[in-house]
Amino acid sequence: MSVENKVDRVYASRSNQELEERYDQWASEYEADLNKDFDYKGSPRAAELLGRHVPKDARILDAGASTGLVGQILAGLGYGNLTAMDLSQGMLEESRRKNVYRELRQMVMGEQLDFPAGSFDAVISMGVLTVGHAPASSLDELVRVTKQGGHIVFTLRPDVYETCGFKETHAALEAADKWQHVETSEQFQALPKGNPDVYHQVWVYRVT
């Protein structure tokens, strides 16, 4: 099966259970496929922005960790207290092999997370807040599990921001004084080999 077909199959999932199963099936080949057919630039950009605001001793949640690429980059930057969370156990097993996470937890974005309030100094979420994956409501839980003064860093497609409830959720959280906008990156082509017309941005918020 081609990488494009695997991507289409994942995005066609009709439930979280089906999404989990399809990521489990893809997990062992996911990173090789990504490196072969895509040129994903989101992870380094997000890690760079996180590094501007988050100290090296911070406890960080990688929400939607996939195979652990973000964790690997953060570890290379000197971050050592990392927790991986993903809905796919297969993906978490791939993350485990990176040997950069202190803890790996299977949870679903969009549902209540099994972490106490204020558990983390920062959260990073790459390529997860999108159509058919984590809805805009996921941000409420990411805010809840982040300490006051902590940061949430995530990627989001501009079209998804405008049409899938994220714009409204961002504004509602700010109006409720739950977070404050820090910065948003320029738009960039995250997948120029696989899908050159798809743009992403990295958003940074501080929990208030």
Secondary structure, DSSP 8 states (H G I E B T S, - for coil): --HHHHHHHHHT--SHHHHHHHHHHHHHHHHHHHHHH----HHHHHHHHHHHHS-TT-EEEEET-TTSHHHHHHHHTT--EEEEEES-HHHHHHHHTT---SEEEE--TTS--SS-TT-EEEEEE-S-SSTTSS-TTHHHHHHHTEEEEEEEEEEE-HHHHHHSSHHHHHHHHHHTTSEEEEEE---EES-TTT-TT-EEEEEEEEE-
